[in-house]
Amino acid sequence: MNLCVISGRMAADPEIRQTQSGVSVTSFRLAVDRDYAAKGKERETDWIDCVAWRERGEAIAKYFTKGKPITVIGSIETRTWEDKQGQKRKAVEVVVDRFEFAMTDKTQAQASDQTALPFDF
């Protein structure tokens, strides 16, 4: 089974584009802190590439910007291609099936003071 759930912060604003056939695709990278740190060191961060298609990608591009927390649910896929210099390249990325607006301690405190969350998806 190929299923992953990742919570992190947008490393940069999502990039939306159209394929030649007019399908929307959004690419973004998540900064995900590891749950542990080596003794005497700070926790490390993993940078996870993600892609979301069609309306899902359009919604991510519309509602998320650099630094915003997000949880994505999807599958890990690899793809290979040859760049302009003839070098073989490989990408590993999460193909997003679902996403949720993640909450940090700060946004949870703000939400508890309000009757509704700022987004209703």
C-alpha positions in Angstrom: 0.0 0.0 0.0 1.3 3.4 -1.0 -0.2 6.0 1.4 1.5 8.9 3.2 0.2 11.6 5.5 2.5 14.6 5.9 2.0 17.8 8.0 4.3 20.7 7.4 4.6 24.3 6.3 4.7 25.7 2.8 8.4 26.3 2.0 7.4 28.8 -0.7 4.2 29.9 -2.5 2.7 27.1 -4.6 3.3 27.2 -8.3 0.3 26.6 -10.5 0.5 25.9 -14.3 -1.4 24.3 -17.1 -0.4 21.2 -19.0 -0.5 21.4 -22.8 -4.0 19.8 -22.6 -5.2 22.5 -20.2 -5.1 20.5 -17.0 -4.1 22.5 -13.8 -1.2 21.2 -11.8 0.2 22.8 -8.7 3.7 22.1 -7.3 4.9 23.0 -3.9 7.4 21.9 -1.3 6.7 21.2 2.4 9.1 21.9 5.3 8.6 19.1 7.7 10.4 19.0 11.1 11.6 15.7 12.3 10.2 14.4 15.6 13.6 14.0 17.2 17.0 15.7 17.4 20.4 14.3 18.1 21.7 15.1 21.5 23.0 18.6 21.6 21.7 19.5 18.1 18.5 21.1 16.7 15.8 19.1 15.0 16.4 18.7 11.3 13.9 19.6 8.6 13.0 17.5 5.6 11.9 19.2 2.3 9.2 17.2 0.6 8.1 17.9 -3.0 4.4 17.6 -3.6 2.1 17.9 -6.7 -1.7 18.4 -6.8 -3.9 18.1 -9.9 -7.0 19.9 -11.1 -9.4 21.6 -8.6 -7.4 20.3 -5.7 -4.2 22.0 -6.9 -6.2 25.2 -7.7 -7.5 25.3 -4.2 -4.0 24.8 -2.7 -2.7 27.6 -4.9 -5.6 29.9 -3.8 -5.6 29.3 -0.1 -1.9 28.6 0.8 1.2 30.8 0.8 4.7 30.4 2.1 4.8 29.5 5.8 1.2 28.3 6.0 0.7 24.9 7.7 -1.0 22.1 5.7 -1.6 18.4 6.0 -1.5 16.4 2.7 -2.6 12.8 2.2 -1.5 11.0 -0.9 0.9 8.6 -2.5 4.6 8.7 -3.2 5.6 8.5 -6.8 8.9 8.6 -8.7 9.5 9.8 -12.2 12.6 10.0 -14.4 13.5 12.3 -17.3 16.4 13.6 -19.2 17.3 17.3 -18.8 18.5 19.6 -21.6 22.1 18.6 -21.0 21.2 14.9 -21.5 21.6 14.1 -17.8 19.2 11.6 -16.3 17.1 13.0 -13.5 14.8 11.5 -10.9 12.1 13.1 -8.8 10.4 11.6 -5.8 7.2 13.5 -4.8 3.9 13.1 -3.0 0.9 13.2 -5.3 -1.8 14.8 -3.2 -5.2 13.0 -3.0 -6.5 15.2 -0.1 -5.4 18.1 2.0 -6.4 19.8 5.2 -5.8 23.1 6.8 -3.4 22.2 9.6 -3.4 23.9 12.9 -0.5 25.0 14.9 -0.7 25.8 18.6 -1.2 29.5 17.7 -4.0 28.8 15.2 -5.7 26.4 17.6 -5.8 29.1 20.3 -7.2 31.6 17.8 -9.8 29.1 16.5 -11.0 28.3 20.1 -11.8 32.0 20.5 -14.0 32.0 17.3 -17.3 30.3 16.6 -16.0 29.0 13.2 -12.7 28.3 11.5 -11.6 30.8 8.9 -12.0 28.2 6.1 -14.9 26.0 5.5 -14.0 23.2 3.1 
